[in-house]
Structures are given as C-alpha cells and as structure tokens.
Amino acid sequence: MNPVKDGHRATGLTARVALAFYWAVFLDGVLRKWVLPEYQKLLFFLPLPVVAYLYYRVLRNGRWPRHAILQFTIFLAVCALFIAPLQMVLGGYSGKYALIAAYGWLAYFFYVPLSFILGTELTRSDLSLFMRHTLWMGVLSAPLVLLQFFSAPGAVINVGVALQPSDQFRQLGSALGHIRPAGTFSSSLGLWMFLGALTVAVAYGWIDRWRKRKFSPLLMLGTGSLFTMLAVSGSRGALLQCALVLAGTLLAGFLSGHRRIALRASLIIFFVTGTSAILWPILFPSGFETFMTRWNGAAAASTFTFGVFGRAFYSLYGWIYYLNTPLLGYLLGIGTGATARLPWVQMPQAAYHWTGFGVWARESGLAVHLVDLGLLVGSGYIIFRIWFTIWLARRCWISASRYSDILPAVLFSFAGELILMGQVTVQGDVGHFTWIFLGLTLAAVRIGKIRPDAK
C-alpha cells in the first residue's frame, strides 16, 4: 500500500477490505434474522475479522497512521484495559462479565483506527465507489422496507425465522399498528443510519452529475429508494438526520464561494424537499398518516421543552445527570445495547433509578461513557469525541471555502453529528457507520487539498 499522491488510483486493498466491511454491516440483519438465526450473536462480530485483517496489512507495510487524536484514543484504550479488571473486582461481577467488558472495549476502541486508515489510504475513485455502492444498497433495500412496513409486527419478514424468542428481533412500534422497518439491519436504528448515508450519496451525486451534465439511472433509482424508505420509516430521527445532511450540503455550497456550486446545491435541495413533501401523502398515504400520528403523539408525550429537537440535543447535556457515577464507573460495556440481549446480565442498582431520560445512559451518546469508564477515563472519551468533531469541522470548512470542494462538508454533515452526539458505543450499527463515514470524510479532506474537484 503506497502513499497516494494524486488522489486517483485503481481500487487498492484498503478500499476492497473497507467495502467488504461495509457490505458485512449492511447484510448483518439478513444473516442474523433469516439465514443463521441460531448463530445471530456470533454473526454480530462478522465485520470484526475483516477490519482486523486490514490492520494486520497496514501494520505489516508500515502504514499505521500517526495522528494526535488517534494516539490519545490508544492511550484511553490502554487505561480501559487496566480499569475493567478493577471494575469487576470492586463490583463483585462473576467471570462471565468479562465478555461484557471485552465487548465494551471493542465497541469503544477497536474501530477507531479504521477511520484514520481510510482517511490516509482512500483515493477519489474509492470515494466515488463507496457512493455507488451506497446507491445500490438503497435500491436493494427499498422493496424489503416496504414489505416490512405493510406486514404484521410479528411476521417473519420483521422478526426473522428463529423459533426461540430470544433469537428474534422485535422492532420498535411506530403508530397505527405499524412498526419501524429495519430493512437489511437487525434494528430500525440501523436503517436510520443507512438513510443518512444514502442521503449523502444522493445529495452529492446530483450536484456532481449536474456539473458533469451526465445523469445516472442508478442515481435516479437511489433517489427514489431514499424517498420510499423515508416515507414508511416512521422514524423522526431518520427524517431529521436526512434533513441535516441536506442542510449541510446547502451550507457547503454557499461556503464554496462559487455561485454555480451554490446554485446547484440550492436548486437540488429545494427540488428534492419540495417534491418529497408534495408526493409523500399522495404516493404513500399510509406512511404519511403513520408518521404524522407518531410525530404528534410523541410530541404530546414529550417531557422536553422543544419536543423532538430537545430530545435530539439531550446527548450534549445528559451527562450532567451522571456526575454521581463512581470514579471507576460500573463496568466497561454495561451501558451498551448488547447487555439488553443477554438475559443473564444483572444491571447495577443505579440502572433502575430515573436519571434523565430514556434507557439508563444509553439515550445519551456521551453520558454512557461515564457509566462504562468512570469519571476520569469516561471524560477523556467525551473529550476525544468533541475534539475530533471540532478538528474535522474546521478542515471541512477550509475544504469548502478555500478549495471549493464540498464533498468533505457533505460527508461531515452525517458523520460529524454521529461522532458528536450519536450512540456510537451503544449500538453496533451506529458505531460502524460512524467510523466508516468519518474515514470517508478524512479521505475527502486530504484529497481536496491535492486536486479540488469543483469547477
């Protein structure tokens, strides 16, 4: 793996392995729900050896990235290795809780280097390849999501073929008897992440194709798939995530300083949003009615001052409810979503007391670090996430304003929100999408300095 000089090169090993990882994440639910449900817990770790192989090749070739943020994360990872045994002894946990601690360590630290490797190794052609694959994933997903929405909550298409209830996947309800579809993922949160990624591919795809005056049937199909899945997703978070990507694309267009780029971004965004708003109740009346019922019901029951928007920002301040956490925390991994699927896990007594909002610490992407790692190392992980966000946001801003390259900002409008506020260490799909798209953003920033693609 040689250093990339011009931003263009045939698809290399890093890109091939990263794409294999991406598809493993995308097909995770298919294997776990309908192919090998009896091994669904093991299949969750399917992407892990793919990434481990990439790390091995990068280390063997002396291409391990050196970056202050990555080095700081490695320091936290070493600290966590010493903290976890102490947590088990002081908390009186049995030996099998070492599995929880090991999983927690993987969720926190294992995939972080992937972002920096992708940022160092990927080329401009690789980024385009990722966008095309995302569009193909969208085309494949749309029929399945439609079928799931119109099927009963307990139908095989939703819960899987497993006979044991513990191996089935019950999705969250939406309204009017409909569930929130999961698509090819094991949970609706996975589809939420994918819809954000697909919005990135669609938004930038239309701007780039307009510049080249060459429109792609795949892009048109991908756009229709995005609209279809959003229309029946029943997810307020997914809609807001996609809206954030479109807003980031619009802002990047104006930051570019080029009237043509700003005009393209503005017209495309307004056309997409306007057309979708008009067609939604016409083409998908059941999806529209379900979503509006869900939105109004959730808004009426919300304890937040600003409803869904207040809940969206809860992650940024929810950690203040957890300042009474023990200095060493409770147990690395105890706040992850994996503990909910293991019947033998006994949560700490504090988990049964109301401490803010939602499921104990999990609804706040930052507060959970205090629970898992304690006040000192957990605060360090919070600093890492904020540091990464600010550092990368500044470079995306420079790419748009100085180099007229809006791709980094479009990617950051998705990945930046996840690393700042997302449940990165709580839910596997969120973590996977975060580290993949942070890597794509880092690569886009590096490539934009070599040869800006805006004209």
Secondary structure, 3 states (H helix, E strand, C coil): CCCCCCCCCCCCHHHHHHHHHHHHHHCHHHHHHHHCHHHHHHHCCCHHHHHHHHHHHHHHCCCCCCCHHHHHHHHHHHHHHHHHHHHHHHHCCCHHHHHHHHHHHHHHHHCHHHHHHHHHHCCHHHHHHHHHHHHHHHHHHHHHHHHHHHCCCCCHHHHCCCCCHHHCCCCCECCCCCECCCCCCCCHHHHHHHHHHHHHHHHHHHHHHHHHCCCCHHHHHHHHHHHHHHHHHCCHHHHHHHHHHHHHHHHHHHHCCCHHHHHHHHHHHHHHHHHHHHHHHHHCHHHHHHHHHHHHHHHHHCCCCCHHHHHHCHHHHHHHHHCCCCCCCCCCCCCCHHHHHCCCCCCCHHHHCCCCCCCCCCCCCCHHHHHHHHHHHHHHHHHHHHHHHHHHHHHHHHHHHHHCCCHHHHHHHHHHHHHHHCCCCCCHHHHHHHHHHHHHHHHHHHHHHHCCCCC
